[in-house]
Amino acid sequence: MPPILDVLQQVDASFPEVPHQADARQATAFRNRTEFLVPNTSKDEYQGKPAAIPALGGAAVQPLRFLNFLIHDPSARCSCTAAACG
């Protein structure tokens, strides 16, 4: 998979990374509030810290405790701007 920032910039060239508050070397969000969230099913010490995911091509994910309880019947989705889709 190509780096996720490259994919997002193909949709909109102005997509900048938003550095994570706890570790500015990693980005878990991109402008326009594109975020990568996963349930934190691990230890509490990982709460609030980004987790690098090589499959995302350099982006990181934000683990959130109990996210799995907030999402019923999860599925992969993607949305794009009218300019990119239309």
Phi and psi in degrees as a GROMACS rama.xvg file:
@    title "Ramachandran Plot"
@    xaxis  label "Phi"
@    yaxis  label "Psi"
@TYPE xy
-69.9279  160.552  PRO-2
-53.7639  134.707  PRO-3
-60.7993  -32.4525  ILE-4
-62.8442  -38.2073  LEU-5
-62.8298  -41.1596  ASP-6
-63.8287  -46.341  VAL-7
-63.8474  -37.4928  LEU-8
-71.7427  -20.149  GLN-9
-69.5141  -30.9847  GLN-10
-77.8853  -45.9081  VAL-11
-145.938  113.001  ASP-12
-63.4248  -14.0501  ALA-13
-94.5963  14.3025  SER-14
-72.1865  100.922  PHE-15
-94.3511  153.216  PRO-16
-72.5884  151.22  GLU-17
-112.68  110.007  VAL-18
-60.0104  144.493  PRO-19
-70.4472  145.614  HIS-20
-63.948  -37.4467  GLN-21
-85.4191  -22.52  ALA-22
-151.153  96.8619  ASP-23
-67.337  -9.6622  ALA-24
-76.0478  -14.2192  ARG-25
-121.818  146.211  GLN-26
-115.341  129.016  ALA-27
-112.126  -3.14604  THR-28
-142.027  159.39  ALA-29
-132.517  157.945  PHE-30
-48.9045  156.161  ARG-31
69.6327  19.0489  ASN-32
59.228  41.2515  ARG-33
-81.9453  115.432  THR-34
-127.624  151.035  GLU-35
-111.779  108.958  PHE-36
-117.195  143.072  LEU-37
-138.581  153.464  VAL-38
-66.2125  138.632  PRO-39
-91.654  99.3919  ASN-40
-104.434  12.8461  THR-41
-103.571  -157.94  SER-42
-70.1505  153.627  LYS-43
-62.0686  -22.4195  ASP-44
-65.1331  -16.9422  GLU-45
-89.7404  -9.33657  TYR-46
-62.4753  131.867  GLN-47
82.5752  3.56565  GLY-48
-116.666  138.569  LYS-49
-70.473  152.824  PRO-50
-121.951  122.121  ALA-51
-69.8579  134.971  ALA-52
-126.066  101.915  ILE-53
-55.7797  -31.4016  PRO-54
-64.8064  -20.1646  ALA-55
-86.0664  3.05188  LEU-56
69.2307  39.6996  GLY-57
109.594  -15.2631  GLY-58
-81.6866  161.164  ALA-59
-115.798  168.308  ALA-60
-116.427  155.175  VAL-61
-103.632  108.088  GLN-62
-72.2366  131.033  PRO-63
-123.107  125.59  LEU-64
-62.8122  134.053  ARG-65
67.8339  13.9292  PHE-66
-59.0214  -35.787  LEU-67
-61.5944  -25.0713  ASN-68
-79.9492  -21.0628  PHE-69
-86.4069  -18.2212  LEU-70
-108.035  116.192  ILE-71
-99.3587  128.14  HIS-72
54.427  62.4842  ASP-73
-67.0448  150.618  PRO-74
-152.012  155.195  SER-75
-72.4812  134.006  ALA-76
-138.535  154.797  ARG-77
-142.476  138.374  CYS-78
-127.525  157.072  SER-79
-142.719  168.738  CYS-80
-74.4461  160.527  THR-81
-60.215  -35.7942  ALA-82
-64.4034  -35.8431  ALA-83
-83.0883  -30.4531  ALA-84
-97.844  -18.2681  CYS-85
